Structures are given as structure tokens and as C-alpha cells.
């Protein structure tokens, strides 16, 4: 009988360990705390307001076009757009990226689309 913890010798482990994920999450949180040092009452991306987004969620042309297309296609509100940017900022932080990139925005849009389906 094979126990749950036993893996077949030819199988490769998949995904990250919990320890690696926890470390990456802590690093992302630390990035946000550092970013918001000069902002009172702002410690994480979720606390950003619309006025904060142009400073910390700058988009290049590709990212901006992607977001604008999603807004039109999905009929998203300004509030939904802000939420996408905050999630994209978090995705970038988890990837240890200072700048938002199109792949971060695309992933955030996907999460929003999934959320709307439920």
C-alpha cells in the first residue's frame, strides 16, 4: 500500500512549497510597506484609493490598452478598474517587480472575470 506522502520516483514535485509561498508573500508585504512609508494610513495595496493609483500603478501602453479593452468588453466600472490595478500591483509585488507589466494586468483581469462568473 502506498501512503499519501509517497511519490512515484519518476514524478516531479509540482508547485511551490508552503514555506516558499509564505516567504514570497512576506516579501511582497514588505515591498508594500516600504512603498507606502510616506503615506499615513496606507500599508497595503488593497488600501490604495483612486488617487494613489497613478503613482503606484503606472501602466505602459500595452498594459493600458489591455485594461481599456477589458473595460469595454466586460463593461467594467471605474471601481472595477481600480480593483484590477490593485490586484495587478499585488501580482507584481509577488513577482518582485517594481513596474506593472501587461502580464500582471492580464492575470488580474482573469481573476476579475472569474469572480464575475460566480
Residue frames as qw, qx, qy, qz and C-alpha x, y, z in Angstrom:
[[0.000, 0.890, 0.456, 0.000, 0.00, 0.00, 0.00],
 [0.410, 0.332, -0.006, 0.849, 1.29, 3.46, -0.89],
 [0.203, -0.654, -0.477, 0.550, 0.82, 6.22, 1.65],
 [0.241, 0.933, 0.266, -0.008, -0.29, 9.72, 0.68],
 [0.220, -0.884, 0.292, 0.290, 3.20, 11.12, 1.27],
 [0.616, -0.178, 0.637, 0.427, 4.92, 8.64, -1.03],
 [0.466, 0.714, -0.156, -0.499, 5.58, 9.85, -4.56],
 [0.925, 0.306, 0.172, 0.146, 6.39, 7.74, -7.54],
 [0.603, -0.427, 0.250, 0.626, 10.13, 8.02, -8.24],
 [0.397, 0.268, 0.490, 0.728, 9.54, 9.37, -11.76],
 [0.042, -0.876, -0.451, -0.168, 7.07, 12.06, -10.68],
 [0.329, 0.287, -0.170, 0.883, 8.33, 15.60, -10.36],
 [0.122, -0.553, -0.578, 0.588, 7.07, 17.73, -7.49],
 [0.143, 0.627, 0.454, 0.616, 4.67, 20.41, -8.65],
 [0.264, -0.890, -0.211, -0.305, 4.16, 23.93, -7.35],
 [0.150, 0.595, -0.490, 0.619, 5.91, 25.75, -4.57],
 [0.458, -0.263, -0.763, 0.373, 6.22, 24.57, -1.02],
 [0.307, -0.858, -0.405, -0.071, 4.22, 26.37, 1.64],
 [0.553, -0.576, -0.006, 0.602, 7.43, 27.76, 3.07],
 [0.368, 0.077, 0.396, 0.837, 8.40, 29.28, -0.29],
 [0.064, -0.686, -0.532, -0.492, 4.95, 30.78, -0.77],
 [0.453, -0.814, -0.307, 0.196, 4.94, 32.24, 2.76],
 [0.522, -0.373, 0.138, 0.755, 8.37, 33.77, 2.17],
 [0.224, 0.301, 0.487, 0.789, 7.27, 35.31, -1.15],
 [0.229, -0.793, -0.502, -0.258, 4.08, 36.70, 0.42],
 [0.508, -0.723, -0.162, 0.439, 6.08, 38.26, 3.27],
 [0.439, -0.133, 0.297, 0.837, 8.49, 39.82, 0.78],
 [0.048, 0.550, 0.542, 0.633, 5.54, 41.25, -1.18],
 [0.378, -0.836, -0.398, 0.022, 4.07, 42.69, 2.01],
 [0.544, -0.517, 0.027, 0.661, 7.43, 44.21, 2.91],
 [0.318, 0.213, 0.425, 0.820, 7.62, 45.82, -0.54],
 [0.144, -0.743, -0.501, -0.420, 4.22, 47.43, 0.00],
 [0.510, -0.769, -0.245, 0.299, 5.11, 48.69, 3.48],
 [0.502, -0.276, 0.202, 0.794, 8.29, 50.23, 2.10],
 [0.187, 0.433, 0.523, 0.710, 6.44, 51.75, -0.85],
 [0.269, -0.772, -0.430, -0.383, 3.85, 53.40, 1.38],
 [0.543, -0.237, -0.423, 0.686, 6.21, 54.70, 4.08],
 [0.085, 0.006, -0.039, 0.996, 5.36, 58.33, 3.35],
 [0.432, -0.342, -0.456, -0.699, 1.60, 57.69, 3.21],
 [0.275, -0.139, 0.687, -0.658, -0.21, 57.76, 6.54],
 [0.683, 0.162, 0.484, -0.523, -2.87, 55.07, 6.95],
 [0.800, 0.488, -0.231, -0.262, -1.66, 53.15, 3.91],
 [0.459, -0.530, 0.713, 0.016, 0.15, 49.87, 4.43],
 [0.511, 0.060, 0.832, 0.207, -1.06, 47.54, 1.69],
 [0.025, 0.044, 0.616, 0.786, -2.22, 47.63, -1.92],
 [0.130, -0.564, -0.802, -0.148, -5.85, 47.00, -1.01],
 [0.203, -0.716, -0.395, 0.539, -5.94, 50.27, 0.94],
 [0.219, -0.089, 0.329, 0.914, -5.00, 52.37, -2.08],
 [0.358, 0.692, 0.430, -0.456, -7.60, 54.83, -3.27],
 [0.636, 0.685, 0.300, 0.192, -8.09, 56.06, -6.84],
 [0.069, 0.979, -0.191, 0.028, -5.78, 59.00, -6.22],
 [0.544, -0.589, 0.575, 0.163, -2.91, 56.63, -5.35],
 [0.863, 0.254, 0.428, 0.092, -3.13, 54.52, -8.49],
 [0.545, 0.825, -0.094, 0.119, -1.39, 56.87, -10.96],
 [0.136, -0.818, 0.544, -0.126, 1.67, 56.94, -8.70],
 [0.433, -0.392, 0.806, -0.098, 2.00, 53.24, -7.83],
 [0.679, 0.276, 0.680, -0.004, 0.14, 51.52, -10.66],
 [0.226, 0.664, -0.339, -0.627, 1.63, 53.22, -13.71],
 [0.820, 0.287, 0.495, 0.001, 0.82, 51.41, -16.91],
 [0.204, -0.305, 0.587, 0.722, 2.84, 51.18, -20.08],
 [0.460, 0.247, -0.310, -0.794, 0.99, 51.40, -23.39],
 [0.431, 0.006, -0.871, -0.234, 0.48, 47.65, -23.73],
 [0.141, -0.261, -0.830, 0.473, -0.93, 47.35, -20.20],
 [0.247, 0.333, 0.214, -0.884, -3.15, 50.40, -20.65],
 [0.474, 0.173, -0.539, -0.675, -4.53, 49.07, -23.94],
 [0.349, -0.100, -0.932, 0.023, -5.21, 45.70, -22.34],
 [0.004, -0.335, -0.674, 0.659, -7.08, 47.27, -19.42],
 [0.339, 0.317, -0.047, -0.885, -9.07, 49.59, -21.69],
 [0.453, 0.069, -0.747, -0.482, -10.08, 46.66, -23.90],
 [0.254, -0.226, -0.906, 0.253, -11.22, 44.69, -20.84],
 [0.139, 0.328, 0.412, -0.839, -13.22, 47.67, -19.57],
 [0.450, 0.253, -0.311, -0.798, -15.03, 47.96, -22.90],
 [0.465, 0.046, -0.837, -0.285, -15.54, 44.25, -23.49],
 [0.343, -0.266, -0.851, 0.295, -16.63, 43.40, -19.96],
 [0.248, -0.744, -0.316, -0.534, -18.42, 46.66, -19.21],
 [0.602, -0.296, -0.497, 0.551, -16.33, 47.29, -16.12],
 [0.190, -0.958, -0.196, -0.087, -16.89, 50.29, -13.88],
 [0.203, 0.781, -0.406, 0.430, -14.18, 52.67, -12.71],
 [0.621, -0.562, 0.444, -0.319, -14.30, 50.93, -9.35],
 [0.976, 0.060, 0.206, 0.040, -13.72, 47.54, -11.00],
 [0.624, 0.670, -0.200, 0.350, -10.84, 49.02, -12.97],
 [0.177, -0.768, 0.460, -0.409, -9.29, 50.30, -9.74],
 [0.844, -0.328, 0.385, -0.178, -9.62, 46.86, -8.19],
 [0.912, 0.364, 0.013, 0.186, -7.90, 45.27, -11.17],
 [0.343, 0.766, -0.346, 0.419, -5.00, 47.70, -10.79],
 [0.481, -0.647, 0.472, -0.356, -4.65, 46.93, -7.08],
 [0.950, -0.070, 0.301, -0.033, -4.61, 43.19, -7.76],
 [0.752, 0.584, -0.109, 0.285, -2.12, 43.69, -10.60],
 [0.012, -0.807, 0.441, -0.393, 0.10, 45.67, -8.20],
 [0.733, -0.433, 0.471, -0.229, -0.04, 42.74, -5.76],
 [0.951, 0.258, 0.139, 0.098, 0.77, 40.25, -8.52],
 [0.482, 0.745, -0.281, 0.365, 3.78, 42.39, -9.48],
 [0.342, -0.717, 0.488, -0.361, 4.87, 42.53, -5.84],
 [0.909, -0.180, 0.362, -0.103, 4.66, 38.74, -5.58],
 [0.853, 0.431, 0.065, 0.286, 6.88, 38.56, -8.66],
 [0.551, -0.543, 0.052, 0.632, 9.30, 41.09, -7.07],
 [0.394, 0.454, 0.398, 0.693, 8.66, 43.52, -9.93],
 [0.121, -0.371, -0.244, 0.888, 8.70, 47.28, -9.39],
 [0.306, 0.228, -0.277, -0.882, 6.76, 48.09, -12.55],
 [0.707, 0.299, 0.520, -0.375, 3.38, 46.75, -13.57],
 [0.020, -0.260, 0.772, 0.580, 3.58, 44.74, -16.76],
 [0.598, 0.056, -0.378, -0.704, 0.93, 43.55, -19.18],
 [0.539, -0.055, -0.840, -0.014, 1.09, 40.01, -17.78],
 [0.075, -0.149, -0.689, 0.706, 0.26, 41.33, -14.28],
 [0.418, 0.183, 0.057, -0.888, -2.72, 43.26, -15.62],
 [0.591, 0.079, -0.649, -0.473, -3.86, 40.28, -17.71],
 [0.367, -0.104, -0.885, 0.266, -3.77, 37.98, -14.69],
 [0.111, 0.211, 0.506, -0.829, -5.73, 40.48, -12.60],
 [0.522, 0.154, -0.250, -0.801, -8.34, 40.78, -15.38],
 [0.525, -0.006, -0.830, -0.187, -8.66, 36.99, -15.45],
 [0.163, -0.190, -0.800, 0.545, -9.35, 36.92, -11.71],
 [0.309, 0.234, 0.192, -0.902, -11.99, 39.63, -12.16],
 [0.555, 0.117, -0.548, -0.615, -13.60, 37.67, -14.98],
 [0.421, -0.096, -0.895, 0.111, -13.71, 34.50, -12.86],
 [0.007, 0.197, 0.604, -0.772, -15.14, 36.47, -9.96],
 [0.436, 0.192, -0.068, -0.877, -17.97, 37.81, -12.16],
 [0.521, 0.038, -0.762, -0.383, -18.85, 34.28, -13.33],
 [0.265, -0.142, -0.884, 0.358, -19.63, 33.13, -9.79]]
